[in-house]
Amino acid sequence: MLTCNDSSAASVSDACRTWLGGVGMTANLDQGEKELLFVSEEKKRESDTLGVYTAIERLYQDDAEQPGVIVRLKLRCYDRFLLAFVDGSVVSENDFGNHRAFAPDNAVTIKLGLPSGIEGVLANYQHKDWWTRPHFDTDLTKLPDRTLSLLWRSEDSYYHLLPVCGPKYRTDLAGGSSENEALQVRVSSHVGGMTRCDTFAFLLSWGDDPYELAENGVDTALRELGYPALPRQKKEYPEILDFLGWCSWDAFYHQVDEKGLLAKAGELHDIGLPVKWVMIDDGWSEIEDRKLRAFDADQEKFPQGLAHTVGALKERFGVNWVGVWHTIAGYWNGIHPDSRLAAEYADFLFETKRGNVIPYPDEAKGFGFWHAWHGYLKNQGVDFVKVDSQSAVNNFLRHHRPVGASASAAHSALEASVTMHFGRTIINCMGMASENIWHRPVSAVSRNSDDFVPQERSGFREHALQNAYNSYYHGPFYWGDWDMFWTQNHDDVQNAVLRAVSGGPVYFSDALGKTDPSKLWPLIYRDGRIIRCDRTANPTPDCLTVLPSDAGMPLKLWNTAGGAGVVAAFHVGDGGGSADGTVSSCDVPGLTEGPVLLYDFFAKNARMLAAGEKADFRLEEEQCKLYLLIPAAEDGVITPIGLTNKYVSRHAVKSHHIEDGVTVVTLIEGGSFAFAADQKPSGARVNGTEASVTEQPGGYYEIDCSHAAGEVTIEIVQA
């Protein structure tokens, strides 16, 4: 039996120990699958930089006497997590004969039984080559193929199983055939001829805080791999993406050209919207047969060249930065083999077996291509890039390179160039395959869901679910890009609120004549800086391991800003009717154990909640709510709410303190400043000038300081 509970070992929970009690193993060779026999187990106590652990090694073979396949499952069991490694080999009598090898897919499969006491599940699986979505069924035999993260909840604990993509092999999870083989851990290289399968396969952790499990698990796994990527907490968020942006995609699609770009930029400038960056999306490049022909823009669409368009956007319309789009292969189908581009940069390009020409899957050679193109773009005034179709790396290079190696080479080459030319500012896109997530060295932002599709009448439900639940496992790696949206659309307010709590970029893609500034101002300050929460958003604990629509409840997301909790709630049911929910400080882990001031942005009211008290609410279809939960000040002391003309109102509160009985609040900028107090103050000053205090029907007070420029100091004198 596989256990971690000898007298000197750190204890593992009963549920975890029972689950790991019986492990089956199969090897998939190029001649077919082989069931492996358990041969022996060794166990000893060791320690490393992660702590003291029990080392367990289980030996499996296809034949006990004359093995042709040998696989060792190696576990390091620490106090609150374990690391699992696979070390397999195919035995050949000699190297010159016709030898066997592991199959490209499912080279080794570990078969696990059903964990005991499962009460809720959140799995994230790769439903398309590019994207993942959530799955909630507690029957693990129904777990979808290509599952990249599995969280489950028992009565007294959470467990997180995180498959790893290492230097060569990628691990996925999938449902098994019975309770005894409920869960399969599949290890694949996606290339033939491999006679060794030696890889860090997965991390399993357990504890009371599911969000810490994800954050700490990702950091521990990346550390064990030698940091092929950095966890989000060790990255720097790009300055450019801290400002409001506009993208050409949903405005023009492939018909983007200089005329349209300048017309839209002029329109935004004229209505006073501080759009500080523009992304020129797909459609600008010179292509043939969906293959790239040149570094410069299409001459018919951009007759004076890309530099002219970029210069006009910056000089005439106050745009600070311009980005351009390309794919990780140059264009969707790669680089045109008959182009001058292919001839000139042949040393840096690779031709696949099916004839696609792509940047070379080698860090140094691939860098040569990206350095040339990005250097050219930089000279045209381009400041950053969005790189699409990233999960096509394995589609192009399957049967050429191991999946981990091809992804590592592609991303290392690309990001070295992006670092050199664009200060690491890149939006990664269509890249939620495991090999992409685990192998981007330093980039900080990555798309978190499938596309926003403005024409899809019921698309918000899936878009919100993907972004919310993908963020659980994707957020520890990257700040999520929750995609562009339209400000005049059936889901415009919901989409704006979704991005307000996301913690990531905010940008829109309105067509000419279709922008509603009122949908954007609550998201930004006057200088165009977005009002961005402290971290990546996550589903609240009560809906983390359940599909909200199945429970008749809203989808709730939590974040923090300015010392306050932020909770957004959305109706994501697909059968009509209302959704009933509650909001409390319990929705924001670690916020406070005391009372909070609850502020409802849309209802414009405030009330005190005692410690642990919940407030009920109801959502109708296509309705959303946004709450602030502010730890309450002591009796008689003012509690600043912030600027109520902004979604995340509290973010604007830069500081507040009491000085000689006067509450002094510093705001990032002026607006409608709200605060709660036991009684109406006797007076107030804005930047030293007397100001009136208005009692609002919603149970709070407000001072209008919208006329004030720059940073604002408010002094509130209590009665």
N, C-alpha and C positions, 0 to 999 in steps of 0.2 A: 504493500500500500504506500502511496505517496503522501507523506505527512511531514509537518514541520514542528512537531510537538514533543520532541524528546526533552528531557529534563533541563538541558542547558540551553535550549533554543528559545528565541523570542516566540511568544504565542501568536498563533494565527486564529482568527475567529472560527467557531465551529462550522458555520456555513461554508466558509472558504475551504477549510480542511476537508469537509465531507465532499465538496465538489471536486477537489483535487485527489480524492482517494483512488479513483480508477481512471487511468489514461490509456486509450488505445492509440495505435500509431500505424499509418500506412505510408508507403513510398510509391510514388508514381514514376515509373521508368519509361523510356521511349518504347519499350515492348509491352507496357501495360502496368496495372496497379498490383502491388504486393502488400498483403497484410503482414505486419511485422509482429514478432513474438517478444513478449517481455522476458528478458534474460536475468537481469540483476539490478540491484540498487545499492548505491554507496551514499553515505551521509557523514558530514563532518562540520565542525564549527570553524568559521574563519571571520576575518574582518577586513574592511577596506575603508576608503574615505567616506563611504555612505554609512558605515557603522558595522556592528556585529551581525553576522547572518549565519544561517544554516545552509550549507551547500549540499544539494541533493543531485545525484547523477543517476539517471535510469538508462539502462542499455536495452536497445531493441534490435533484433536481427530477423532476417527472413528465414534463416535456418540456424539452429543452435550450434551445429557442428561445423558446417562449411558455409558460412554466410557470404551472400553476394551483395547484400545491402546491410550496412550498419548505421544506426541512428542513435545518438545520445541526446536525451533531453536533460538539460542542466538548469537547475533552479537555484537562485540565491534568495533565500527567504529572510527578509528583514522584519522589523517590528510591525510596520504598517504597509508594507508593499513587498512584492517579489518581482524579480526579473527572470525571464525565461529565455533560454538559448537553445538552438538546435544545431547539432554538429553531426552531419550525415555524410556518408561516403558510399560510392559504388565500387565494389571490389572487382578488379580485372586481373587476369593471370599475367598479362603483359601489355605493354603500351603499343605494340605494333599490330596487334590483332584487332578484330572487330569487337570493340568494347561497348559496353552499355553505358547509359548516362541517365540522369534525371530528366524527366519531361519538363518542357517549359512552364507548364501550368500545374499547380498543386504538387510540386515535387515531393513535399512532405506534408502530411495532414495529421494533426493531433486531434484526437476525438475525446471530448470531455462530456461528463454526465451533466445532469440538470442541477444547477445550484438550488439549495433548499430555501424555501420561504420567500420567493420573489413576489413582491407586492406592486412593483412598478418598473418600467423599462424605458430608457431612451437609447435607441441605437441610431447611428447615422451611417447611411449606406450610399454607395456611389450608384445612383439610378441611371445616370448618363456618364459618358466618359469624362465629362467636364465638371459635374456638379454632384452634390450629395443632398439628401433630404432625411427627415426623421422617420422612425418606425417605433411603435409603442407596444406591440403585442408581447405579453408576458410569456407566451409559449415560444421558447427559444428555438424549437425545431422549425419555426416559421421565419427565423431571422434571414433577411435577404442576403444574397451573395454580395461580395465586395463591401461588407460592413467595416467601417474604419474606426468606430468607437462604440463601446457598449457600456452603458451605465445601468445598474439595477439597484433597486431599493428593497431592503428587507425591513422587518419590524424595528430593528434597532441600529441599522447601519446602511451605508451606501458602498457599492463596489464599482470600480471602474476598470474595465479591461481595454487596454490601448495597444492595438497592433502597431508594429514598427516597420518602416521601410529603411533598410540599412544600405550599405555600400553596394550590394548586389541584389539581395532578395527583398521581396515585399511580402508582408503578412496581411492576410484578410481573415475576417470571420464570416461564418455562414451557418445556417441551421443544419442540424443533423437529421437522422432518420428515426430516432427513438429517444426516450428519456435517458437511456444508458449512453447514448451518443447524441445528446441534444445539441451540442455545439461543436463546430469544426473550426480549427485554427489552420489555415491553409498558407503554405509558404511557397512562393513562386519566383522564378527569375525571369520568365518570359523569353528565355533564349535556350536553345538546345545545346547538347554537348557538355553540360556541367556534370562533373563527377563528384564534386564537393558541394555540400549545402551547409555552410557554417555561418550562422547569423543570429543576431539578437532578435527574437521573435515578438515578444510582447512584454508589457508591464501590467501587473494587476495590483491595484491599491484599494484600501478600504478605510473608512472613517465616517465621522459624523457630518462633515462639510463637503458636499459634492463638488462645489466650485473649487475648493482647495485641492481636491483629488485631481481635477483636470489640470490646474495650473502646475502643481508640484509634480504630477506624473509626467507631463510634457518636458519640464525642465530636467527631471531625473533621467528620462530616456535620451534626450538630446545630449546630456552630459556623458552618458555611457557610450554614445556613438562618437564622442569627440566633437560635438557641436557642428554637424554639417549645416545646420541652421541655428539661429539664435531664437530663444523664446521671446515672445513679445516684450516682456518686462525688461529685457536687455537691449531692446531696439530703440531707435529714435524716430518719433513720428515726423513725417516730412512737413516742413514749414509751409510749402505751397498748398498742401491739402488742408491746412488750417483755415483756408479762406473759401468763400463761395465760388463755385465753378459752373460753367455751362458746357455741355457736350453736344456735338453736332448730330449724333446718331439718330435719335428719334425725330429730330427736326428735319433732316434731309436724307437719311439713310445713305445709299450709295451715290446719290445725286449731289453730294456736297461739292461746293466750289467756292472760289474766292468771293464771287458776287453775293452768294447767300450768306456766307460767314460775316462779311462786312455789314450786310444789311441787318442781320440779327444783332451784331455787336452794337451797331448804331442805335437800334431800337432800345436795347437794354441801357445804353448810356443815356439816351434821351429821357427815360422814365426814372433815372436816378438810382438804378440798382448797382451796387458796388460789386459787380462780377469781376473777380481778380484773376481768374484763369479760364482758359478756353481749351477744350480738347477737340482736336480735329480727328474724328473717328474714321472708321473704314470708308473707303471711297476716294481718298486723296491720291493714292499711289498710282504709278504707271505699271499696269499689269497686262497680262495676256494669258488666257486659259487658267485664270485664277492663280497665276504665278507672277512673281515680282520680276520686272525688267530693268528697273533703274532705281537709284537712290532718291532722285528728285520727284516732285509731284507731277501728276498728269498735266501735260501742257495745254490741253483744251480747257480743263477746269481751272487751271492756275497759269494763265498765259504769261504772266510776268515772274513766274517762279514762286516757290514756297516762301522765300525770304521776303518778298514783297508783301504777301498776305500777313505774315507774322509781324512785320514791321508796322503795317497799317493798324492791326489790332492793338498793338501797344501804343503807338504814337497818337492815334486819332481817338481811341475809345477807352483809354485808361486801364487796359488789360495789363497786368504785371507779368503774367507767365502764359506761355502757349505750349501745349503738349501735342504730340502726334501718336497715332495708333499704328501698331504693326503686330504681326504674329511672331511666335517664337521660331517659325520657319521662314520668316521674311514676309510671306503671304500665305494664304490658306493652303495651297498646294506646293509651297516652297518657292524656289527661284527658277526662272525660266532657263532651261539648259542652253538655249540658242541665243541668249542675251549677251551683250557686251559685259554686263555685270558678272555673269557666270564665268566668262573667260578671264576677266581681269582679276577676280578673287578666287580662282580655282583652287589655290593652295589652302584656302580656308573653308572649302565647301566639301560636302560628302554626298555621294550618290547612293541611294538605297537600292536594294535589290529590285524594287518595283519602279525604279527610275526617277524618284523624287530627289531633287537637289536641295539640300538644307545646310545651314551652318554646321560645321564639323562637330561631331560629338566628342570633342576633346577640348579641355579647358583652354589650352594655349592656342590651338588652331581656330577654334570657334571664336575666341576673343578677337582674332585678326579681322574677321568679318564685321563683328559688332563695333569694334573700334573704328573701322573705316566708315560705317554708316552713321553711327552716332556722332562721330566727329564732324561729318558733313552736316548732319541735322543741327548740331550745336552752332555751326557757322551760319546757318540760316536763321538763327535766333531761337531755335526750339529749346525749351527748358526741361522737359521731362517726357516720359513715354508711358503709354498703356500697352502692355504686351499680352496679346490674346492667344487663344488656342493652345495653351501651355500643356494640357494633358494629351495633346497629339504627339508629344515626344515619344511615348511608348508605342503609339500606333505607327509612327515612322520607323522606329528603331527596334521594334520587336523582331526577334531572330537575328539581330545584329550585335546587341550589347545587353548585358543584364540590366534590368529595369532601374535599379538604384544607380548604377554607373552611368547610364545614358542621361538620366535626369540630373544627376550631380554635375556632369560635364556641361550640359546645356545651360543650367542655371548659373553655374560658376562663371562661365564665359560671358553670358549676358550681363550678370550683375557686376562683374569687374568693369565692363564698359560703362554701365549705367552709373556706377560709383565715380568713375573718372570724368564723365562728361555731364552728368545730371545730378551730382550730389546725392546719389542713392534714391532719387525720387522716381518711383515706378509704381504704377497700378498693375498688379498681376491679375490676370483674368482667364476664365475658362481653365482653371488649374487647381481643382479640388481633388484630383487623384492623389493617392497617398504619396507617390514618388515625388510629386511637385511640392506638396506641403512640407515634407521632411528634408528637402534638399535645396531650398533657396538660402544662400548664405547669410544675407544681411537685410534683404528688402522687408519693409514693415507693413505694407498694405496689400490686401488680396481680396478679390471679390468673394462674397460670402454666400451667394445664391445664384440661381438661374436668373435670366434677364427679366427686368421690368418690361411688360408688354402693355402699352397704354390702351390698345384696342381690345384687350381681353376684359370683358365686363365683370367676370368673377375671379380675376387673376390675383387680387390682393390677398386672398386667403392663403394660397400656396406660397406666394412671395413672402408673406409675413411669417408663416410657419418655417419655411426654409431658413430665413435669416435668423429667426429667434433661436431655433434649436441647433442649427449648424454652429452658431456662435459658441455653444458650450464646449465643443472640442476644437474648433478652428480658432477661437479667440485667444487661447494660450499661445498660439503661434503668431497670429497677425491681428492688426486692427482690420476689422471687416469693412469692405466697401459694399454697402447695401444697395448699390446701383443708383442710377439717375431716376428722376421722376418728372411728371408733368404737373404744372401748377394750375392748369385748367383741365380737370379730368374728374370722372365720377369718384375716384379715390384720392383726390388731391390732398385733403386734410389728413386722412389716415396715413398717406405716404410721408407727408411732412413730419408728423408726430413720430412715425417709425424711425425716421432718420434723426430726429431730435434726440432720441435716447440711444442711438446705435453706438456712439463713441467714435464713429468714423467720418469719412468725408461727406460733404453735402454738395450735390450738384444736380442740375436739372437739364432737360433736353427739349424745352418748348420750341415749337415751330414759330415761324414769323407771325407776329400779331397775336400770339397766344399766351403771353405771360401775364400772370396775376401777381403783382408784387406783394400783395397782402398775405399771400401764402408763404412768402420767403422771409419777410422782415422778422417774424417771431423766431427765426432760426439763426439770425446773424446780428452783429453789431454794425454801427454806421460805417466802419472802415472795411466791411466785408468779411471780417473774421467770424467764423462759425462759432456758435455756442455749443461747445463739444464737452460731453460728459467725461468723467475721469477714467473710465475703463471701457471694455467691450460689454455690451448689454447681454443679459442672460434671462431666460425664463425664471419667474419667481419659484421658490421651493414647492408651492402647492400645485404647480402645473408643469414641473420639470420632467416628471416621468409619466405623464398622462396626456393624451390628445385632448385638448380643452373641449372640442366640440362633442366628444364622446361623453364627457362629464357634464355637459350643459353649462360650462363656465367660460369666461373670457380667457383669451391669451393675455398674460401679464408679463411685462418685461421690467427688469430693475436695473438701475445704475445709480451713480452718485455724482453730485456736483455741489461745490461750495459748502461742503459739510452736511448736505441734505440728501435724503434718499429721493430717487425719482422713479415713479412707477407709471408705466403706460399700459392701458388695457384696450384690447381690440376684440370685436365680435368676429370670430372666424368660423362660426357654424355654417353648414351648407344646406340646412333643411328648413330655414326660416325660424321665426320666433325669437324671443329675447334670450339673453344670457345673463345670469345672476352671478355676482362675485363679491368679494370683500377686499379691502385694502387695509394694511396695518404695517407697523414697523417691522413685523416678522417677515415681510416681503423683501426686505433689504438686509441681507446678512451682515451682522456686525455693526449696524447703525447705532442702536442704543437699546438699553434695557429699561429706559425711563419713558415718560410721556413724550408725545410728539405733537407738533402743530401740523394738521393736515390741511393742505391747500389744494383746492380743485380748480385747475386752470380754466376749464370751459364754463363751469358754473359760477366762477368768481366768488367762491365762499371759502371760509376757513373755520376750523373747529379744533378743539383740543381732544386728543385721544389719550386715555390712560395707558399705562404700560400694558402691552398685550391686547388692548382693545381693538376690535375690528369695526370698520365702517362698511355698511352694505351699499351696493350700487347695482344698477341694471343697465345693460346695453341692448339697444335695438340693432337690427342689421345695418351694416356699414357705419356704425357709430363707434367712436373711440373716446377714451377719457385719459387725462393726464394729471397726475398727482405729485405734489411735493410733500415729503415727510421730514419736518425740521425738528431736530431735538429741541424740546421746549426750554426756554430760559427760566431762571428762578422767578418766583412770584414777584410781580412788580417790575420786572425787567423786560425790556422790549425784545421781541423776536423778529428779526428782519426776514421777510419773505423774498424780497428782491423786486425785479422789474416785471410787473404783471403783463407787460406788452411783449414779453418773451416767453417761449414755451418753458424753457428751463430757467425759471425766474431767478432762482437763488445763485446761479452762476455769476450774476452781475455783482454780487456782494463781494468786494475785494477784501474788506476787513470790517470789523465792528468791535467797539469797546466802550466802556463807561469811564468818563473823565469828569470828576467833580459833580457827579449826579446827572451828567448829560451823556446820552448815548450818541456816539459818533460813528457814523456809517460811511464807508468809502465805497462808491460804486464805480464800475468800469466806465459807464457812460450814463447819461441822463435818460429819463423815461418816466413811467408811472411806478413810483416806488411804494411798495406796500409793506406793512409791518403789523404785528399783533401786540396788544398791550392790555393790561387789566383795566385801564381807564384812559380816556382821551388825554394826550399830552397837553401841556399848557402853551406850548409853542414849538416852532421849528425854524431852522435856518438852512438854506441851500447855498453853499459857497459863501457863507457869511451874510446872506440877504434873507430877511424874514420871509417865511413861506407859510401858507395855510395848510392845515391838516384836516382832511375830509374823512368822516366816518362813513364806511361803505356798508350797504345792506348785508353783505356777506360775512360780517363779523370781524372786520379788520379795518385798519386806517391806511390812508393813501396820501402821498405828497407828489404833486406834479412837478417834476424837475426836467421835463422833456426839452425845455428851452436851453438848458445848460450844455455847454460844449465841453468835450473832453471828460476827464475824470471828475467825479462829483463828490463833494463832502457834504453830508447831511448831519445836522446836529438836532437832536430831539430832546426837548426839555420836559421832564415829567412833572405832573401836577404835585 
